[in-house]
Amino acid sequence: MNLTRFNQAPAYHPPNHDGMRCLRLQGHEAGKVQAQPALWLGLSIVAPGGRTALDASPLEKHYVLLQGTLTLITETQGQRQETQLHPRIGRPLTGAA
């Protein structure tokens, strides 16, 4: 097991991430992982107005929103879509989002 405490998580600075503090919790600088294919886990703290680009990556991404509201803007075949995400902590997983 590899344990990374929040206050010891190494910061990293990915391109096209503005107004964000990004920390590695597992993998890369935070320590080796056993999973194959390899994975890593990060934590991004997004300040109001913070953003990322729509850049694709070869790894599958999973996002968990812990606090606040996050607006996702995607574009597929020229069609733009905005989705508001809200934390699910303390709320039932059924019903309207």
C-alpha positions, 0 to 999 in steps of 0.5 A, spaced: 500 500 500 502 506 498 499 512 503 499 519 500 497 524 506 494 530 503 499 535 506 504 531 503 501 530 496 506 533 490 503 538 486 504 538 479 502 543 473 499 540 467 498 544 461 492 548 459 489 548 467 488 555 469 486 557 476 487 550 479 491 547 484 493 540 482 496 534 487 498 527 485 495 522 490 497 516 487 502 514 481 507 518 478 511 522 483 506 520 489 509 513 488 508 506 484 501 503 483 500 496 482 494 496 477 495 494 470 494 498 465 498 503 470 493 509 473 494 515 477 490 519 482 490 526 482 486 531 486 484 538 483 482 544 487 479 549 482 478 556 484 472 560 481 474 562 474 479 556 473 478 552 467 482 546 463 482 545 455 478 540 452 484 536 450 484 528 450 488 524 453 490 516 452 487 514 459 480 514 462 478 519 466 474 519 472 471 525 476 468 526 483 466 533 485 466 534 493 464 541 494 461 547 490 459 547 482 462 545 476 460 546 469 463 542 464 463 544 457 464 539 451 463 539 444 462 533 439 461 534 432 461 542 432 455 541 438 457 544 444 453 542 451 454 545 458 452 540 464 452 543 471 455 538 476 453 538 484 456 534 489 452 528 491 454 527 498 449 526 503 444 526 497 440 520 495 443 517 488 436 516 485 432 522 482 433 528 478 440 531 478 
